[in-house]
Amino acid sequence: MATAAEPVGLPPGPVAPLGRAGGRRASRLLGAKRPPAALLALGLAVALAAALPALYLLVVVVGESAVAADAVLTARSLGLVARTLGLAAAVSATAVAIAVPLAWLTVRSDLPGRRARPPLATLPRVIPS
């Protein structure tokens, strides 16, 4: 008779233990070995050094939030943000409009020059503008 561990229609087989062995194997696969303390301390020091400018900016802005808001929320800066977002949207739409047909031609068509299209498509990225 089948039990919950043995579904109906399947031959009985070995059941993996749920104890330490399964957990040890999973932790080994995920790289649970700890790095040396010196390497960990060095990594934390580098991360803190990299974060210092952002932390300083946060402290300055929080201390004078009204002045920071006045500087950021000017008509000029909001116009710059709007133009930047518009440019990003236009570039993304243009890239999709060019890339999708080019990808379809490369994969689905049998037009001449099939092998030359991928290198030619990457030229705009490697030639400085």
N, C-alpha and C positions, 0 to 999 in steps of 0.2 A: 504494500500500500504506500502511496506517495505521501510525503510530508511537505511542509512548507519549504524545507531545504532542497527537496527533490521534486521539481515540477513534473506534472503528468506528461508522459510521452518522451521524456529524456532519460537516458540511462543514468543510474547513480554514478557519481564521480567523486573525486576527492574534494573536500571542502577546505578552502584556505583558512588558516587560523586567523582570528581577529585580534590576537594578542600582540606581543611586542615584535614578532618577526615581520608582520606586514607593515607596521609603522616604521621599523628600522629600514626596510627596503625603500619605502616611499621617501623617507627623509634623505637617504643616500642618493636617490634619483633627483631630488630637488636641490642637492648640494648643501646639505645642512652642516657641513664641516665649517667650523668657525675660523675666521682668519686670525692670524697672530695679533695680540693686543697692540703691539707697536704699529702694525699696518693699519689697524682700525683707528688708533689715535691720530695717525698721520692723515688718514682720509677725512676724519672729522675736522681736523685743523684746516685742511685745504677747503673743505666745504664751508666752514665758518668764514674763512678769508674771502671766499667768492661771494658770500652773502652779505658781507659788511656794507658795501655801498647801498644795497637795497634796504637793509635795516636802518642805516643812517637816514636815508630818504624818508622812510616810514616814520621815524622819530620826529624829524623836522616837520613833516606834513601834519602829523597828529598834533604837534605842539601849536601850530599856527594854521588850523584847518580853514579858517575864514579867508586868510590871505591866499592860501593855496587854491581854494575854490574860486576866488575872484580872478586869479591868474589863469586858471584852466577854463573857466566858463565865459571867456570873452567871445565876442562875435568872430574875431579873426581865428581863434583856435577852433571854435566849433565849425567854421567854414573849412578849415584845413582837414578836420576829421571827416566831414561830409565828402570833400573831394577825394580824400584817401580811400574811403569806403567805396565811392563810385568808381575810382580807378581799379581797385581790387576786383570789384564785380565785373567791370568791363573786360579786364584781362582774363579773368576766369572764364567768362562766357566765350570770349574769342578762342581761348585755348581749347575749350570743349568743342566748339564749332569746327575747329581745324582737326583736332585729334581723333574724334569719333569717326568721321568719314575716312581719314587716313588709316586708322586701325582696321576698319571694315575692309578697305581696299587691300590692305596687306594680308589679311587673314582669309577673306572670302573670295577674292577675285583671281582671275587668271590672266590679268592684263600683263603686257610686257613690262619688264623692269621690276618685277616682284622682289628680287634680291637687292635692288638698288634703293628701294623706297625707305627702309628703316635707317640706313646711314644718312640719307638725305634729310630725313625727318629730324634727326638729331643735330644737324648743322646749326640751326639757330641757337642752340644751347652752348655750342663750343666756339662759335665765332663771336668775338667781342662786338658789342654794339656801340 
